[in-house]
Amino acid sequence: MKCNKSYRPNVAAVVLSSNYPAKCEFLLAQRTDIKGAWQFPQGGIDEGETILNALFRELQEEIGTNDIEVIAEHPEWIKYDFPTKVRKKLYPFDGQKQKYFLVRLKNTAIINIETPIPEFDKYEFVQYKDLFERVTPFKRFVYKQVIEYFKKEGYL
């Protein structure tokens, strides 16, 4: 039996503080619609939009700044399925296929999650040792895969 799942094209940013590379701190934000769900900024890619344009637009929309330096791009699209209760909210997609970027906030960047359509109500910078216990459980596998790639390549 063949399974025909649909995946929403998406871009995601592993945002490091402006202290990188001296100090490695990851930005996590808590979703407004799912309390306790902490994640990296991410969002859909609009039709006709380049991946990089989507990255900069999504950062502006979600954290109020796109004042970043792109450090690296994960070479592959990574797919994951939504949990059932999330899938019902995001019908007709079964999950997302994401392109990940490792980015550093510039010294001039100012995070403002009080955007016109807020997606986050809190944000924090966390160290690697705390990252995976804070992230929403269904995204941990993907985040570990992405972070391990950036570590292996010498960025983290």
N, C-alpha and C positions, 0 to 999 in steps of 0.2 A: 504494500500500500504506500503510495507516494504522498508525502505531506507537503502541501503548497502553503507555506507560511509567507506572510507579507511583513517586510521590515521597513520601518521609516528611516530614510537617510538622515543622518544626524552628525553633528560635529561636537566634539567635547574638548575641554581645555583642562589640563593639569596645570593649575596656576601656582607658581612659586612666588614668594614675597620678593620685594626688591632687595632683600638681604642676600639673595642667591648670587654667587656660589659660596660665599662665606658661611651662610647658614641656610639650611634646607628646610623651609616651612611651606606646607601645602595649604592652599585655600580650600576649605569645605564650607558649604552653605546648607542651611536647613530649609527645605521646601515649605511653602506656605500652605499647600494643600494636603500634605502628609506629615503630620507632626512626628518628629524624631527621625525623619528621613534626610540624612546628610549626604551630599554629593558634590561632584565637580560641576562647574557651569557647563551647560550643554544645550543644544537645541536643534531644531529641524533645519534642513537646507532647503531654501525656497527654489522653486523651479527657475532655471536659468542662472542661478547664483553659483559663483565659484565656492569651493570649500573654504578658502581663506576669507572671502567676503563674508560668508556665513559665520565663521569664527569671530571676526571682528564685530559683526552686527550682534550676535548672541551675547558676547561679553558686554557690549554697551547696554543691551536690553536687560540683562540679568544682574550685573554687578555695577552698572553705571559708569564703566570705563572700558576702553579698549586700548589704553595707553600701555602697551605691552611690547616685549621683544619675543619673537618666535625663536625658540632654541632648537626644537626638533619636531619631526612628524613621525608618528608610528607608521610603518610601511604598509600595514594591512588594515582593511576594514574589519571591525570586530562586531560580531552579532551576539545579541542575547535576547531571550524571551522575557516578556513581562509576566509577573505573577498574575493570576486570574483576576484579582480585584483591580489591579492597575489596567489590565487589558480592557476591561469593561469601560473605563474612562477614556481610553485612547483608541477605541474602535475606529477604523477597521484593521489596525496593525496588531500583529502578534508580538512584535518586539522592535528592536532598533538595530540598524547597522551603523556603526560609529567610526569616524575618523578622529583619532586623538592627536592633540598637539601638546607639547611641553612648552610652556610660556613663562616668562618672568615679567612681573609688574615693573614698570619703569619707576624711578625714584619720584617722578612727578604724578604718578597715578593716585587717584583718590577713589576708593570704593564707596559706592552709594547704592545700597540695595533698595532704597525707597524710590524705585523707578515708577514710571506711569502705570505699568501692570506688574506689580511685584510678584516675583516667583519665589523669593527667599525672604525669611523674616529674621534670620540671624546668620552670621558668618564668623569663622574663626580660622586662624592659621594654626595648623597642627604639625607636629614632627612625625617623621616616618613611623616611629614606634607606636604612635597612637592612631595612625591613619585608618587602618583596616577595621579596628574595633568601632570606629565612629561612623563608617560608611554604611548606608542601608544594605542589609544582607544580600539582596539579590544582585547587587552590583559588585560585590567583593571579588568574585572570580575575575571579572573583566578588569577591575582596577589593579589587581595583583599582576595580571598578565601585562598590562600596559606599563606599570611601574617597573616590573622586572626587565622589560625590554629597555627602557630608558636607563636603568642601572647597568645592564650588560653593555650598553653602548658608551658608558662612561659619563653620562650627563648627571647622574644622581649618585 
